[in-house]
Amino acid sequence: MTSLKYGTGNDPYCYDNTDVLINKLDINEANINSVHCDYSLLEAIFARCITE
C-alpha cells in the first residue's frame, strides 16, 4: 500500500501491501493493560536515570 504522506512503496515495519504495523510484541486485547503498565514503569525508570 502506498502513503502520500510518507512516500511510496512497502514499509518494512508493516505487513506486506498494507499500512498495518507488524505486532512484534504479540500485544492483544487480553494483555494490553499489562503491557501498558510495564512500559509506563520502564519509561519512568528511564526518565529518572537520565535526570540524575
N, C-alpha and C positions, 0 to 999 in steps of 0.2 A: 504494500500500500504506500502511496506517496503522501507527503505532507508539504503543503505550500509554505508553512511557517518554518520548517526545519530542513527543507531541501527535498530531494527525491531519492528513491532507492530504498532498500530494506535497511532497517535499523538493527544493528546486532543485538540490541537489548530487547527486541520484540520478537514474537513468534513470526515465522515467515509469512510475508504478504499480508500482515495485519499491523495495527498500531497498538496491540495489546502487549504490555510488558511481560516478560518471562518471569514466572514466580519461582525464583531460585531458592527461596527460604521456606517453601511449602506453606505459606500463610493462607489460612482459610477462615471461614466464619466461626469454626469451633475454637480456634486458638488466637484470634485477632486481639482480644483483650490482654492475654498473657504476653504476646509479642509486643504490644504497645507499652505495657508496664516495664518489660525488660529493656527495651530501647530507651525509654524515658530515664530509667535508672542509669544506664550506661552514659547517656548524654549528660546527666547531672554530675556523675563522677568525672567525666572527661572535662567538663566546664570548670569544675573545682580544681582539677590538676593543672590546667593551663593558667589559672589565675593566681596560683600560689607561687 
